[in-house]
């Protein structure tokens, strides 16, 4: 397992469409393991393969709504159902230091395969629903900055954290 470099805005790889995973082999398992380590090291909540320079439909994310938090692997993920709307501040490991308000569903259901190719569905609320949508958009070459309604000064976020607000 190894840490991979996270690409940042301006890298053309982030704007490309990722290909479907067809081989569920040791190479995929290594990618998933490396992505897990990279995400853990980054302090983020989600990471898509294009962010580490691999144009495959692969995502890892933290489900912070479980106790303990659970690392979820999604291969060939597709958001199949959403409900509600929430205006939330979002950031991205590939756009460091930039935050903005986006509207995301309050609940989402995703269909994906695990590392061995087995299909499953998973539901998420709040930040997990937000993450499902954010990360699957990376697979189609989109960054959250395309959806930003209003940018937020990072210093204001730090102040809100100190005040106990979200």
N, C-alpha and C positions, 0 to 999 in steps of 0.2 A: 504494500500500500504506500501511496505517495501523495504529497500535496501537489496540486496542479495550479498553474498560474491562472488567475481569473482575468479574462480579457475586459478591457474597459471601452466605454463609448468612443467611437472613432475607428474601432477595429471592424473591418468589413465582415468578418465572420459572424458578428452579432446580428447582421441584417439579412442573413441567408436562411432559407427554409431547410429544416432538418429532415433527414430521411428516416423512414420507418425502420425499426430494428427487426431483422429477420432471423439472425443467428443468436441464439441464447447459449453462449459459450463462455470459455474462460476469459476471453478478451472483454466481453460485456461485464462479467463479474469484476474484473480488475477496474474497469471504468467506474462501476458503481461504488466499489470500495474506495477508490481514490476520491470520488466526488463526496462521499460521506465524510472522509477525513478533511477534505478541503472545506466543506461547509462547516464542520465542527470548528475548525481552526479560524474560520472567518468571523464567527459570531453571528452569521446571518440565519435566516429561517428557511431559505430555499435556494436551490442551485440547479440550473439547467445545463445540459451537456454543451450547448453552443458557447456558454460562458467560459468553458475551459477548452474551447477550440475544437470540439468534436460535434460534427453536424449529424447527430443521431437524436431520435425522440426519446430522451432519457432525462428524468428529473429526480432529485432527492429533496426532501423537505422535512422539517420538524413539525410534528403534530403536537403543538403545545397545549392542546385541549385534553390530552390524555395524561394520566398520572401513573408512572413517570412519563415525561415527554418521549414520544416515539419517532424514530427516524423512519420515514416512509420512502420506499423506492417505487418509482412509476416508470414503466417502460411502455412506449406508445400511448401515453395518456390522452384522454379526450374528456373535456367537460361536457357532460350529457344533460345536466339539468341545473338550473339556478333559481333562486327565489330571493326576493327583497332587494334592497339597495342600501349601501352605507357609504358615506363620504369619509374617506380615511386618508391619513398621511402615509405615503409610501416612499420607499427608497429602494435602491438596488445595488448589489455588490459590483455591478458593471458600470454604475454611474455614481462613484463614491462622492459623498458630501452633498448630494443633491436630493431634495425631498419635495414632495408636492402632494396636493389633494387630488385623489382620483375617486371615482365612484365604482364600487365593486359590489357583487351580490353579498347578502348576509349569510347565505347558505348555498352550497354547491355540491353536486355529486359528480364524481369522476370515475371513468372506466379506464382501466390500464391492465398491463401484464406485469407479473413479478419477474424476478431475475431468471426464472426457469421457463417463462412463457405462459404461465397460468393466468387466465383472465380473472379479474375481480373488480368490484365496485367499492367505493369508499365515499362517505359523506363528510363534510366539514362545515363548521360555522365560524363566523368572525374572521380572524386572521388566517385560519386554515383555508376557508373558502377564497379569501383574497389571494393567498399563496397559490392555490390550484390555478386560478386564472392568470396571475402574473407569470408563473413559470411556464405554463403551456403557451402563452403568447411568445415567450423567448424561442420556442421551437418553430415558430412561424416567422422569425426574424423581426419581432417587434420589441421595443423597449417601453417601459412604463411612461417615459417622458412624452410619448405620443398621446397619452391619455390625461396628462396633468391639466387640471383646471386652474390651479393657482399654486405657484411655487412657495415654499416655506423656507425662511431663513433658519439654518441649522442651530443658530444661537437661541432662537425662539423655542426650538424643541428642547434644548438643554434646560432652559428656564422653566418650561412646563414640567419637565421631569423633576426639577428641584421643588416645584410647587405642589407636586403630587398629582398633577393632571396628566391625562394621556394625550 
